[in-house]
Amino acid sequence: MSAPPLEPQRLPNGLLWLARPVPGSQVAVRVVYRCGGRDDPTGRSGLSHLVLRLIAGASRYLEPGQFHRLIASAGGRTRIEVDEDFAALQTVVPAPQLERVLWAEAERMSNPRLDPDTLASARQQLRQAVQEPLLNPYARLDLAVQRHGYLTHPYQRGALGDPEQLKDLDIDAVRAFHAARFGCDRALLVVTGAFDEGALARWVMHYFGSIRPPMPPSAVTAAPAVSPTASATPASGLPASSSSGPAAMPVTPPAAASPASPVASVAEPRELRESRRPQSQTLKLSLAQAPLPAAALVWQVPRADDPSLPTWQLAQALLGLGRSGRLTDTLVDEKALAHQLSLRLDSHRDAGLLVAQALAAHGQTAAPLAQALQQEVLRLADEAITDEELGKAKALLRRETLSAEWTADRLARALGTAWAVRGDAGAAAKDMAVWIKLGGADVQQFWRRQVVQAPVLTLLADVGAAAGVAA
């Protein structure tokens, strides 16, 4: 980051909020709940996804689809994001519309409609979201990376969920999960872009500060379908854009939050540990609709807050970041074995994966492609890393890390994700302070220990192969 990250501020009801100015004419508002696919109950894969769609769908004063129409009419855009570690709502609008968005987000947070009708609609949206990635001819390979890359952790089921596990879910179970996992005390509000800091602080306190903290567990079972919190005005009384502060905003009198307000003693989800892969394994897949064979190599990576993560980042940059990465330079440009490839570092709260994935060039098959890919990845441990290579890799990483030229949209996403996954919105700057000091010998020694000597999962996906594992 170009500047020291701000520490999130905490409202009396437990909500955290963080603001960073970005030059330009837009603002981004991101609401992140630290609840994702990892937190879904056993046999209810996708429950976090379902609840997020309910929050995004309708509230006491926002009819179904009204939020999206408001944002579209203001010249903005909005989206939901479902991850293994978090669930997020993000909206980008012209800066003069910031107060309107804050009102609407507070309304969605405090008063979501959780009833049988909205549940049926959210189920259908979830089913469509699950089916969409399956249109990719390489979907089976992507699913196999997730399901077989992790051995025991819930990460192996992904974040989107399984519609079949939710089809008989009743609304009371949804309300209970929402009350336990989607309270304001488990959320972070991020605002980036062009805004007046004084006005923003007043608006955040006015709209979000009036949201009640979660009720005690004994009260949740008796809660009505709609939360009794009233933190915003009806749709007919949407606040006009101004900087006059909360006194100018007509609102339904809220139940004031205070440090003494009752806060539910919701237990944090248990710490989940991933088993270590005992030995290397090879699985074969059949890709009936894919135009080219493909291969993937998967190594286990420690949790996202592990001190070794910056070294993983630098090694990944040396091998696979940009056109100058070793993998593309050798396997695509020099040997023409691969048509396309990627090396990604999937960092998650409890465990991660390093995934080298490639599409074979015409005339190639998956097995020799995987062998060449593995050789090139392992070569990082033996072939000297030049100062030029190291400098290029660090320059690419620095460009991805520094936020001087980032849009409000990108910065809001980065800060919110770092908080949810790493527990620290400023984690990227701390990572940079570590990898910028690393030398080539440091990376090679690390690579020998963490990758060369570690078991690897090899996935071979040939076109029309007769036999293959189920993804």
N, C-alpha and C positions, 0 to 999 in steps of 0.2 A: 504494500500500500504506500502511497506517496506521503501520507501523514499518519501519525500515531492513531490507531483506532480508538474511537470513543467507547467508553464502557457503557453498557446499557443502563438506563435509569429504571428504577422500579416504582410503580404506582402502589398505593396502599393496598389494592386488591390483589397484588402479586404480578400483574402484567409488566413485562419488560418492554422498553422501547428504546430505539436507537435511531439517530438522524445523522445523515452525512450530506452536505451540500455538493452539488454537481453542476457545473456551468451548463447553461442551455435554457430551454423553454418548457421542459417537462418535469414532472415529478413521478416517482414510482412509490407505491405503497404495497408492502409485502407483509402478510400476516402468516407467521410460521408456528405450527403446533408441533411440539416434540413428541409426536406419535405417528408411527408409520407401520409398514407391513410387519416389522419385527414384533409389534405389540398386539397383533391380531390374536385372539384366543384360538387355541387348537380346534380345528374343525370349522373355523369361521374366517378363513383367509379372505381378505378384502374388506373387512369390517371398517378399518380406518379409512379406506378409500370411499366406502359407502357414506360414512358420516361426513366426510369432507364435501361430498356432492350435496348432501342435505343442507349443510351450512351455506354452501354457495347457491342453493336453489331458491329458497324463499324464506321470509321471516315475517314477523308480526306486521311490519309496515312496508314490506317489499313483496309484491306478488311474484309468482314464478316468471322468470325472464325479465323482470323489471330492472334489476341491477345491471344486466348486460345492455339493456336498451338505454339506461342512463349513461353508461360509459360510452357507448357507441355514439350517442347524440352529442356527447362532449368532445368527440374526436379522439377517444382513447381506446384502449384494448385491455382485456382481462383474460386470465387463464388460471387453471388450477394445476397443481403439481403434486403427484403422489410418489413417495419414495419409501425405501425400506426403513428409513430412520425418521421421517417427518412427513407432514402434510402441509401444503402452503397454498395461499391465495395471493395472486399478484396482479396489480392494476397499474397501468401507466396512462396518465392524462396530461393535458396542458396544465401548467402550473396554477392558473387561476381557479382550477376545479379541485384543488387539494382538499379544501374543507368539506366539500360535498362527498368526496370519496371517504374521508375519515368518518363522517357521519354514517355512511352506508356500511363501512366495514365494522364499525362499532355495533350497528344494528344487526348485522349478520352474526357477529360473535355472541351477542347477548340474547337474541330472540329468534333463533332458527325454528322453523316449523318442522316439528318432528311428529308427523301423523301418518296414518296408513296411506293417504293419497300421495304425499311427497315421498314416502318410502318406495312406493311402486315406481314412481318416476325415476328416482335415484338408482333403483335396481336396473332399470332399462338402460340408463346412461352408463352404468358400470359394465353391463354386458357388452355394449357397443365398444367401450374403451378396451376391454379385454380382447375382443375379436379383431380390432384394427391392426395390431402388430402382426397377427397371423397371416395377413395378406403378403407380407414379405416372404419371398421364396427361401430365405435363410432363417426363418423364424425358428425352425426346429434346432438349428445350431445354437442360436442365441439362448433358447430355453435350456438346452443341454449344458451350456456354460454355467448358467445359474443353478440348475438343479443338481449337477454333478460336481461343480466347482466347490460348493459348500457340502460338507459331509453330514452335519447334524443341526446346524443353525437354521432358524426360521427364514434366514435370507434366501435359502434355496427355493422357497415358494414365490419369491418376487413380491412386488408391491401392489400390482393391479388386483390380484385376488382371483378367486374361483366363484363365479356366479352360482354354481350348483350348491355351494356350501352356505349361500345366503338366501336361497329362495324360500325357505321356511322360517326365516328370522322374523320374530314379532317386534312390534314397535317398542314394547317395554324394554327389551334387551338393547335396542338401539339407544333409547334414552339413557339407560344405565351406563352404557359404554361412553356415550357423549359426556355425561356428567363426570365420569371418572377420568377421562383422558383428554377432553377438549375444553377444559376450564381456562379462564384467562390467566391463571397462575402457571400454566404450562405453555404459554405463548410468548412470542416476541413480535412486536410491531417494528418494522423497518421503514423509514421514510428517507428517500434520496432524491436529489434534484434541486430545483430552484424554489426556495421557500424562505420566508421570514422566520428566524429562529424563535423570536418571542411569540409570534402568532401561533406557530406550530405547537409550542409548549402549552399554550392556553387551550388550543383545540384538543390536544391529546388528553389533557386532564379533564376537559369538559365532557367529551364524548366517551372516552374509554375509562376515565377514572370513576364514572358512575356505575360501571358494570359490577354486579355483585360477584364476590368470590364464590367458589363452589360451596354448595351446601354440604353439611355433614352427611355421611353415607346413610344414616337412618332416615334423613329427610328426602333423599333422592327417590326412594321407592314411592313416596307419596306425592312427588312433584307432578304438576299438570303437564299437558303436552307442550305448552309454550312456557319458557322461563318467565317468571314474574318480573324480571328485570326490565325496566323501561329506560334505555339510555339514549333514545333518539326520538325525534319528532315523527309523526305520521308522514307518509309519502307526500301528502298534499302540502306539508309544511317543510319541504326540503330547505336547508339553509342556503341563503344566497352567498356567493363568494364575497368575502370581505375580510378585513383585518381588524375589525372592531372588537374582537374578543368574544368570550362566551356570553356576555351580558346581552348581546344583540341576537342571540340564537334562541328562538322559542323552543322549549323542550318540555316533554312530559316530566314532571318532578320525579327525579330518580330516587332510588333508595341509596342514600349516600354510603359510600364505602369508607372504611376507616381501618386503621391497624387492628382495631378490636373486633372487626366484623368476623362472623364465623367462616372459617376456611376449612374445607374438607380435608381430612387427613388421608389423602389419596396416596397410597404407597407407590413409589416409583417401580416400574416394571423390573423384575429381577434381572440381575446381570447375566447375560447369556454368553456362553463361551463356545467357540467352534473347536471341534476335534481336529487334531493334526492328521494329515494324510500319512498313512503308514508306509505306502510304497507307490511307485509310479503306476499309472493305469492307462490303458488305451481303449477307447470305445469307438465303435463305428456307427454312423448314421446314414440314413437314406434320404436324399433330397430329390424327390421326384420332379419338382417344378423348377429347380434352380438351373440357371444357364451354365454355371461353372462349378467344379468341385471346390471345396473349401476345407480349411483345417484351423484348429484352435489349440493353443497350449495354455494351460492354466496353472499358475502357482499361487499358493496361499500367501497372504500378506497380513501383518499384524493390524490391530485396531487403529482407527484414524488418529487417536491421540498418542500413539506410540512415538517415542523419541526418534526412532529410525525413519520416520516417514520422509523427512527432507532428503535423505540419501536415496530412498526409492524414487522420489520425484526427479532427482538429478539423473539417475540411471535411466529412467523412462524417457527423459528428454534426450539423452545421448543416443538412445536406440530408435526412438519412434516419434520425436516431436519435429514436425516440419519436414520439408523435402530433403534436408541435410542429415536426417537421422540415418543411422547405419542400416537399419532394416530396408528402408526404401532404396537407399543408395546401392545396396548389394543385390537384394532379391528382385527388385523391380527393374532398376536401371541397368545393372551390370549383367546379372545372370538370366533375367527375363523369366524367372520361375513363377512369379506372382503378378497378377493383374492389378491387385490392390491389397493393401494390408494396413493394419493398425496395431498399436500397442497402447493399451489403456490401463490406468491404475484406478481400480474401483475401491475407493476408501470408504469404509462404513464405520459406524459407531462401535461395533463389537468385533469385526473381522473384515478382511478385504481380499481382493483378488488382483493379480497381475495377469492380463489376458493378451496374448499375441494371437491375432486372428488374420487370416489371409484368404483371398480368392485366388485360385490357381490360374496361371496363364493358359491360353488355349493349347490343348494337347497334353497338359499335365494332369496328374491325379493327386489325390489328397495325401497319400503316404509320403512320397518324396518331397512334397511341399512342406509337410510337417517336420521332416528330418532336417531339411535345409533351414527352416525357420528356427528350430531348436539350436542348431549349430551356431547360427548367427547371434542368437540371444546369449548363449553361453560364451561366445568368443569375447564378449565384453570383459570377462574376467582374465583373459590371457593376453590379448593384443593391446599394447600400450595405448593409452588415451592421450592424444596430443593436446598441447595447450590450445591450439586452434579449435579442436573439437570441443574441448571443455568450455572455451569462451563462447562458442556459438550456442551450446546447450544452455548455458547460464543466461545468455542474452534472450533466448526464446522464453525461458522460464520467467525472467524478469519482466518481459513484455506482458506475459499472462498474469503476473502478480500485481504490478503497479497499476493503480487505478486512475492516473492522471487524465487519461483519455477515454475512460470508460463512460458509457451511458448510464443514466440513472437506473434504467432497467437492469443492466448487467450487475451494477454495484449492489443493488438491493438483493438480487438473487445470491450473490457471492457472500454477503454479510449474513443473510438469513441462514444459508446452508451451512456456513462455517459454525454458526452458533448451534444449530441443531445436530450436526454430525460430530463436530470437534469440541463442543462446549465452550467455544471461544470465537467471537465474531472477528477478532484480529489475528487468527491463527496463521493466515497467509504471510503476514509480515514477519512473524516469528520464524516460520519455515525458511523464508528467504535469508534471514540473518544466519541460519545454520548452513544451508547448501552453498551460499556464496563463498564460504570459507573452505569448502571441501576440495581436495585435490583428486587427480585421476587415480592415484594409488589407493586413496581412501575408498573410492567407489569400487575398485577392483577387488580389494580385500573383502568388502561387504558382499559383493556379488558372488564370490566363491562360497561364502558361508550361507547366504540366504537363498541362492538360486541354483548354483551348480550342484551343491550337495543336497538339495531338497527334492522330494518327489514331485513329479509333474503329471498332470492329467492331459492326455492327448486325445483330441476329438477329430476323427477323420470323417468327412462328409463328402461322399462321392455321389454323383448324379445317377439316380436310378439304381443304386445298389440294392441287391435283393434282401440283405439282412442288415439290421441296425437296431440299436437300443431305442427304447421309447424315450422321447425327450420329456 
